[in-house]
Amino acid sequence: MTAISARPSPDAETIPTAVSAALRTLDANIDTFGDRYPADTTVDNRYPVRAPASGQPAGANVGWTTSFWPGMLWLAHDLTGAERYRRAGVSHVDSFVARVVNRIDLDTHDLGFLYTLACVIPARRVGDASARQAALAAADHLMTRVLEPAGIIQAWGDLRDPRQRGRTIIDSLMNTPLLYWASHTTGDERYATAAHRHSNQLRRHILRADGTTFHTFYWDPATGVPLRGETEQGQADDSCWARGQAWGIYGFSLNHRYTRDPSLLVAAQICADHFLARLPADQVPYWDLEFTDGSDQERDSSAAAIAVCGLIELADNLTDTARADSYREAADRILRSLIDHYAASHQPTSNALILHGVYDKPKGIGVDEGNLWGDYFYLEALVRATDPDWTSPW
């Protein structure tokens, strides 16, 4: 996608129009998918039903992104109060209960993404007891991925896999809210203690001195010695993957909110300042922050949507009002560009909310397509813009 000169539109017109367009798409997708799950990304700008995987049929609850679909339904309920969105959100609880009970595709730190959006929300909002139990079971399973003495949560795969052993990734900062919730719910501080220690390990090692971030980092699982940083989805080990930097803004901010650890708030600001300094003219980053205007590389609209939510979360935690306002203004500029130039409402045949995202450019997966997490965080950004007093699920 070529560079675009964004023309901000008045909020009074822009936000409600974007919300209405997003809700129309969600309504159509409820009819299309029902209790099944869309694929991670669109194909030619349309989501197909999720392919069979892990011994499960098409449309089944496998992979790390399925909860973004019910997460969007709960956001729609927040926006409208409409009963159809509440019913649709609750309808996914049984699938997530079955997933954790039957141990289907649980070897991932992304249990935080999965169970915060799909089960913690209905447990909190409508008192769903089965959702609460499933979320607590998922938190217990996530705790089995804590590696001592490194004090980190292993990202992917079987804990015995030597390639994955001792590895974490920056996305994990968004998975820790499940553990903080578990401590609050049970009174057992083990969950929160593990989450806080993990986030501090990332602050010390995945955040680099120049304000950039590694995508992934390794520790020696036996000694806890930090080893090396790498990338899986960025341009190079020493470049800065755009979505990872956005996860850093939001994830460090969230971990500060739970712990009040000032070093985590500083880390979020460092991530934000570098991210904003590397934005092209239209405020939506290329898939790696190594690239900017003049590049023929693809944008990652999902990184922009995550950053909008993270910048607002960061601003809400700051006592420096001038700096907080600057982050809110930056979030507003990015969101306006997403609405004006990346929203899928400009592509009537699409069933996504925003387009021009990148899942994994090095592997050629989901390049210049919509994706479920981009859609979720775009809708969360619209909710935040609509209701400044909105209660976050994270």
Buried (B, 14 or more C-beta within 10 A) or exposed (E): BEBBEBEBBEEEEBBEBBBEBBBEBBBEBBEEBEBBBBBBBBEEBBBBBBBEEEEBEEBBBBBBBBBBBBBBBBBBBBBEEEEBBBEBBBBBBBBBBEBBEEEBBBBBBBBBBBBBBBBBBBBBBBEBEBBBBBBBBBBBBBBEBBBEEBBBBBBBBEEEEEEBBBBBBBBBBBBBBBBBBBBEBEEEEBBBBBBBBBBBBBBEBBBBEEBBBBBBBBBBBEEBEBBEBBBBBBBEEBBBBBBBBBBBBBBBBBBBBBBEBEEBBBBBBBBBBBBBEBBBEBBBBBBBBBBBEEBEBBBBBBBBBBBBBBBBBBBBBBEEEEBBEBBBEBBBBBBBBBBBBBBBBEBEEBBBBBBBBBBBBBEEBBBBBBBBBBBBBBBBBBBBBBEEEBEBBB
